[in-house]
Amino acid sequence: LAVSPMSTLTDMSLRSVFETPGSRHVANSLIGEGLLVAAAEGVDIPVEEADHILQKVIDSRQENKSSMCVDVLKQRHSEMDFINGRVVALAKKHNIVVPVNQAMVFLVKSLESKYLGDKQTWDTLQ
């Protein structure tokens, strides 16, 4: 939820993303919005568990870029609709405002639209 779009928009490895000041704040915002939507859907994910999972990614200091980033670099449709896009769609269903996830969807899909053109889908943001 946090790692993929952050790596994509910065074109950085996971390690580099989380060595950048402010990255944890952005990640926490994305995850917090996701947890609100999950709760509205009846899925209880403790904040501590979400934080633990993110910390494991950060501690792993992975040098790879996210698969979403690789998709964009290779000019393919990314999985954005199924990650942050799903959070945005479910948030709409429950009238929850998720501005950080919505921004990530808009920004990644805007990058994709450079090479997808008319094949780009914008349904998630409408």
Protein Blocks (a to p, Z undefined) as FASTA:
>chain_A
ZZmmmmmmnopafklmmmpghklmmmmmmmmmmmmmmmmnopacdfklmmmmmmmmmmno
pabdcfklmmmmnopacfklmmmmmmmmmmmmnopacfklmmmmmmmmmmmmmmnmmmpc
cklmZZ
